[in-house]
Amino acid sequence: MKVKMLYLVAALSLVGPPLGSQMQPRLPLSLMQAESLALAHSDALRIQNIRIQSSARRFALGIRDFLPQIELGFTTADTVNTAAQDSSSDQLSVSLREPLYNGGRALARRSLSRLELTLAQHSAAIARADILNDVWDKYHKVLVLQAQRAVKQDALTQSERQLEIARTERGLGMIREIDLLDVEVSVSGQEIDLQATEHDLEAALYALQKSLGLSPDQELALEGRIDSTYEGISIKRSGSSFFSIAQQNNLDLQTARYKVTQMETQLAMTRSRYLPQIDASISFSVSGAGIPLQTPSLMLGVDIAFPQTIVPVKGSVSAGTASPGSTARNTSVTAAPAQSVTGILDEIDAELQLEEARAAVNALIRDLTFQIGQSISSYRRHATTVRLERQALALEQKKLRILEQQVASGSATRMDLLKERIQASNQEVKLLADILSLFQDERSLERQIGVEPGELALLAGGNHDGS
């Protein structure tokens, strides 16, 4: 079984003639090259990558919360007494503080930082997929328009030949002037239709150039052509089977679930506000009336704080040597009632945000289930349409060959032949447009289940009929 990777038949020639003036050399462009140019040109993706780097650095630096805090200090004091001798003192100190317990808030902040990095990576992946899908769509739209232009150009060329023959017949008196006018009007209508296609192709090329960061004057030679024999994939899997794959691979769903985890972690951290923060400390200092300092002091302590309650409370106990031959013990407790009362709403807000995140996941699951089912139905419908239109085109072409023979024998008019040629041309143009719709449905389903282009053929449970 041949697997069609990019819905293209490899070719080195361009379908149809170039547009515009030859101001710059034609740039050969494959789909893979177009995707690379679009990714390199995207400001949105560049910003997402910067955000990833920032989140990665923030996560790496977050380990600092678990390391000891060191503080160095130097103080000097001078006292002037009116009834006694003046005095002065200097002190050099170093202290070390190590967090022992903070109710799991440091670990929660670490988890939130990791989730922020993960969400940034997923946002970048979604942005990248959007860019690739946009380029894929614009690239194939140009290919279809080039193929349609070639079909219309060929039909116009054949009609112009018939017009020359009709003019010759009119000069010989073989047909009426009204018959010649009918032919001329028909050819003029084909010219107008071809001009409209040229305009659409020019707009599609400009849109592609813009996405790739190329100058509008840069002519492109797209490598490949639309496979007009493509009949689609035989999808035998059910929608629920595809949804099981989407549960693991869909980027939007993964991102939504990470946001739920983020809100759960935030809620857990908010609920831990009643748990204490406990730090151990050690402080060493040397003081004296001048240099050199001669009086050492060593203190060990434990600090306990409840900083996130309505009444924040701090307490500390320390003990050690204050000077040679003496010891000291210090105990302190402070409270600051009702400095802020908005903290009681933090848990409510966190619960609300969690419910919103869970609701978003449930809504996305429902939408994704519906979208996958709709995409499968749309794909099968387009595949049937393409097959029927190809049969109709074969009948039109057969009818055209018969009319050519009848015109040659005089049993049919040249106008009948022109009308049938236009009908066959329109049928082929419509077939190409519906093949593009079939490609787009296929790509849409691949994006919904979270697989790369071409992988649907491997997952569908059937053979891939295109090349």
Backbone hydrogen bonds, N-H to C=O, Kabsch-Sander energy under -0.5 kcal/mol:
donor,donor_aa,acceptor,acceptor_aa,energy
4,K,2,K,-0.6
5,M,3,V,-0.7
9,V,225,R,-1.2
10,A,8,L,-0.6
16,G,14,L,-1.0
23,M,21,S,-1.9
27,L,219,E,-2.7
29,L,221,A,-2.2
34,A,30,S,-2.4
35,E,31,L,-2.4
36,S,32,M,-2.0
37,L,33,Q,-2.4
38,A,34,A,-2.3
39,L,35,E,-2.3
40,A,36,S,-2.1
41,H,37,L,-1.8
42,S,38,A,-1.1
46,R,42,S,-1.5
47,I,43,D,-2.5
48,Q,44,A,-2.0
49,N,45,L,-2.2
50,I,46,R,-1.9
51,R,47,I,-2.2
52,I,48,Q,-1.9
53,Q,49,N,-2.2
54,S,50,I,-2.4
55,S,51,R,-2.5
56,A,52,I,-2.7
57,R,53,Q,-2.2
58,R,54,S,-2.3
59,F,55,S,-2.3
60,A,56,A,-2.2
61,L,57,R,-2.6
62,G,58,R,-1.0
63,I,60,A,-1.0
64,R,61,L,-1.9
65,D,62,G,-1.6
66,F,63,I,-1.7
67,L,64,R,-1.4
69,Q,97,R,-3.4
70,I,68,P,-0.5
71,E,95,S,-2.5
73,G,93,S,-2.6
75,T,91,Q,-2.6
77,A,89,S,-2.9
79,T,87,S,-3.4
81,N,79,T,-0.6
87,S,79,T,-2.1
89,S,77,A,-2.6
90,D,288,G,-3.1
91,Q,75,T,-2.7
92,L,286,V,-2.8
93,S,73,G,-2.8
94,V,284,F,-2.6
95,S,71,E,-2.6
96,L,282,I,-2.9
97,R,69,Q,-2.7
98,E,280,A,-2.9
100,L,278,I,-3.0
101,Y,278,I,-1.9
105,R,102,N,-1.2
108,A,104,G,-2.1
109,R,105,R,-2.6
110,R,106,A,-2.1
111,S,107,L,-2.3
112,L,108,A,-2.6
113,S,109,R,-2.2
114,R,110,R,-2.0
115,L,111,S,-2.6
116,E,112,L,-2.3
117,L,113,S,-1.7
118,T,114,R,-2.3
119,L,115,L,-3.0
120,A,116,E,-2.1
121,Q,117,L,-2.1
122,H,118,T,-2.3
123,S,119,L,-2.6
124,A,120,A,-2.1
125,A,121,Q,-2.1
126,I,122,H,-2.5
127,A,123,S,-2.4
128,R,124,A,-2.5
129,A,125,A,-2.4
130,D,126,I,-2.4
131,I,127,A,-2.1
132,L,128,R,-2.5
133,N,129,A,-2.4
134,D,130,D,-2.3
135,V,131,I,-2.5
136,W,132,L,-2.6
137,D,133,N,-2.4
138,K,134,D,-2.4
139,Y,135,V,-2.9
140,H,136,W,-2.2
141,K,137,D,-2.0
142,V,138,K,-1.9
143,L,139,Y,-1.9
144,V,140,H,-2.4
145,L,141,K,-2.4
146,Q,142,V,-2.6
147,A,143,L,-2.2
148,Q,144,V,-2.8
149,R,145,L,-2.6
150,A,146,Q,-2.2
151,V,147,A,-2.0
152,K,148,Q,-2.5
153,Q,149,R,-2.8
154,D,150,A,-2.2
155,A,151,V,-2.3
156,L,152,K,-2.4
157,T,153,Q,-2.4
158,Q,154,D,-2.2
159,S,155,A,-2.2
160,E,156,L,-2.7
161,R,157,T,-1.6
162,Q,158,Q,-1.8
163,L,159,S,-2.3
164,E,160,E,-2.1
165,I,161,R,-2.0
166,A,162,Q,-2.6
167,R,163,L,-2.3
168,T,164,E,-1.9
169,E,165,I,-2.6
170,R,166,A,-2.3
171,G,167,R,-2.2
172,L,168,T,-1.4
173,G,170,R,-1.1
174,M,169,E,-3.1
175,I,169,E,-0.6
180,L,176,R,-1.6
181,L,177,E,-2.4
182,D,178,I,-2.0
183,V,179,D,-1.7
184,E,180,L,-2.4
185,V,181,L,-2.7
186,S,182,D,-2.1
187,V,183,V,-2.4
188,S,184,E,-2.4
189,G,185,V,-2.2
190,Q,186,S,-1.7
191,E,187,V,-2.1
192,I,188,S,-2.1
193,D,189,G,-2.2
194,L,190,Q,-2.5
195,Q,191,E,-2.2
196,A,192,I,-2.0
197,T,193,D,-1.8
198,E,194,L,-2.4
199,H,195,Q,-2.1
200,D,196,A,-2.3
201,L,197,T,-2.6
202,E,198,E,-2.4
203,A,199,H,-2.2
204,A,200,D,-2.3
205,L,201,L,-2.6
206,Y,202,E,-2.1
207,A,203,A,-2.2
208,L,204,A,-2.0
209,Q,205,L,-2.8
210,K,206,Y,-2.6
211,S,207,A,-1.8
212,L,208,L,-1.6
213,G,209,Q,-0.7
213,G,210,K,-0.8
214,L,209,Q,-2.7
218,Q,215,S,-1.8
219,E,217,D,-0.8
221,A,27,L,-2.7
222,L,220,L,-0.6
223,E,29,L,-2.7
224,G,13,S,-0.7
224,G,222,L,-0.6
225,R,9,V,-0.6
227,D,7,Y,-0.6
228,S,226,I,-1.1
230,Y,227,D,-1.7
234,S,463,N,-1.5
235,I,233,I,-1.1
236,K,234,S,-0.7
236,K,460,A,-2.5
237,R,460,A,-1.2
242,F,238,S,-1.8
243,F,239,G,-2.3
244,S,240,S,-1.7
245,I,241,S,-1.1
246,A,242,F,-2.2
247,Q,243,F,-2.2
248,Q,244,S,-0.6
248,Q,245,I,-1.0
249,N,245,I,-1.8
250,N,246,A,-2.3
254,Q,250,N,-2.2
255,T,251,L,-2.6
256,A,252,D,-2.2
257,R,253,L,-2.1
258,Y,254,Q,-2.2
259,K,255,T,-1.9
260,V,256,A,-1.5
261,T,257,R,-2.1
262,Q,258,Y,-2.3
263,M,259,K,-2.3
264,E,260,V,-2.5
265,T,261,T,-2.3
266,Q,262,Q,-2.1
267,L,263,M,-2.4
268,A,264,E,-2.3
269,M,265,T,-2.2
270,T,266,Q,-2.1
271,R,267,L,-2.4
272,S,268,A,-0.8
273,R,270,T,-1.4
274,Y,271,R,-0.7
275,L,272,S,-1.7
277,Q,305,A,-2.8
278,I,101,Y,-3.9
278,I,276,P,-0.5
279,D,303,D,-2.4
280,A,98,E,-2.6
281,S,301,G,-2.7
282,I,96,L,-2.2
283,S,299,M,-2.8
284,F,94,V,-2.9
285,S,297,S,-2.6
286,V,92,L,-2.6
287,S,295,T,-2.7
288,G,90,D,-2.0
294,Q,287,S,-1.0
295,T,287,S,-2.9
297,S,285,S,-2.2
298,L,321,T,-1.6
299,M,283,S,-2.8
300,L,319,A,-3.2
301,G,281,S,-2.6
302,V,317,V,-2.7
303,D,279,D,-2.8
304,I,315,G,-3.3
305,A,277,Q,-2.0
306,F,313,V,-3.1
308,Q,273,R,-0.7
309,T,306,F,-0.8
313,V,306,F,-1.0
314,K,334,T,-2.7
315,G,304,I,-3.3
316,S,332,S,-2.4
317,V,302,V,-2.3
318,S,330,N,-2.6
319,A,300,L,-2.8
320,G,328,A,-2.2
321,T,298,L,-1.9
322,A,320,G,-0.5
322,A,326,S,-0.7
323,S,326,S,-0.8
326,S,323,S,-2.4
328,A,320,G,-3.2
330,N,318,S,-2.8
332,S,316,S,-2.2
334,T,314,K,-3.0
336,A,312,P,-1.9
338,A,310,I,-1.0
339,Q,310,I,-0.6
339,Q,336,A,-1.0
344,I,341,V,-1.2
345,L,342,T,-1.9
346,D,343,G,-1.1
347,E,343,G,-0.6
349,D,345,L,-2.7
350,A,346,D,-2.5
351,E,347,E,-2.4
352,L,348,I,-2.2
353,Q,349,D,-2.5
354,L,350,A,-2.0
355,E,351,E,-2.3
356,E,352,L,-2.4
357,A,353,Q,-2.1
358,R,354,L,-2.5
359,A,355,E,-2.5
360,A,356,E,-2.1
361,V,357,A,-1.8
362,N,358,R,-2.4
363,A,359,A,-2.6
364,L,360,A,-2.3
365,I,361,V,-2.4
366,R,362,N,-2.2
367,D,363,A,-2.7
368,L,364,L,-2.9
369,T,365,I,-2.5
370,F,366,R,-2.2
371,Q,367,D,-3.2
372,I,368,L,-2.6
373,G,369,T,-1.8
374,Q,370,F,-2.6
375,S,371,Q,-2.8
376,I,372,I,-2.3
377,S,373,G,-2.1
378,S,374,Q,-3.0
379,Y,375,S,-2.6
380,R,376,I,-2.5
381,R,377,S,-2.4
382,H,378,S,-2.5
383,A,379,Y,-2.5
384,T,380,R,-2.2
385,T,381,R,-2.4
386,V,382,H,-2.8
387,R,383,A,-2.0
388,L,384,T,-2.4
389,E,385,T,-2.8
390,R,386,V,-2.2
391,Q,387,R,-1.6
392,A,388,L,-2.5
393,L,389,E,-2.5
394,A,390,R,-1.9
395,L,391,Q,-1.9
396,E,392,A,-2.4
397,Q,393,L,-2.6
398,K,394,A,-1.9
399,K,395,L,-2.7
400,L,396,E,-2.2
401,R,397,Q,-1.9
402,I,398,K,-1.8
403,L,399,K,-2.3
404,E,400,L,-2.2
405,Q,401,R,-1.5
406,Q,402,I,-2.2
407,V,403,L,-2.9
408,A,404,E,-1.8
409,S,405,Q,-1.6
410,G,406,Q,-0.9
411,S,406,Q,-2.0
412,A,406,Q,-1.0
417,L,413,T,-1.4
418,L,414,R,-2.2
419,K,415,M,-2.5
420,E,416,D,-2.0
421,R,417,L,-2.3
422,I,418,L,-2.5
423,Q,419,K,-2.3
424,A,420,E,-2.6
425,S,421,R,-2.5
426,N,422,I,-2.8
427,Q,423,Q,-2.0
428,E,424,A,-2.0
429,V,425,S,-2.4
430,K,426,N,-2.4
431,L,427,Q,-2.0
432,L,428,E,-2.0
433,A,429,V,-1.9
434,D,430,K,-2.3
435,I,431,L,-1.9
436,L,432,L,-1.9
437,S,433,A,-1.9
438,L,434,D,-2.0
439,F,435,I,-2.4
440,Q,436,L,-2.7
441,D,437,S,-2.4
442,E,438,L,-2.1
443,R,439,F,-2.6
444,S,440,Q,-2.5
445,L,441,D,-2.2
446,E,442,E,-2.0
447,R,443,R,-2.3
448,Q,444,S,-2.1
449,I,445,L,-2.0
450,G,446,E,-0.8
451,V,446,E,-2.6
455,E,452,E,-2.1
457,A,454,G,-0.7
458,L,455,E,-0.7
459,L,455,E,-1.2
460,A,456,L,-2.0
465,D,232,G,-1.6
465,D,463,N,-0.6
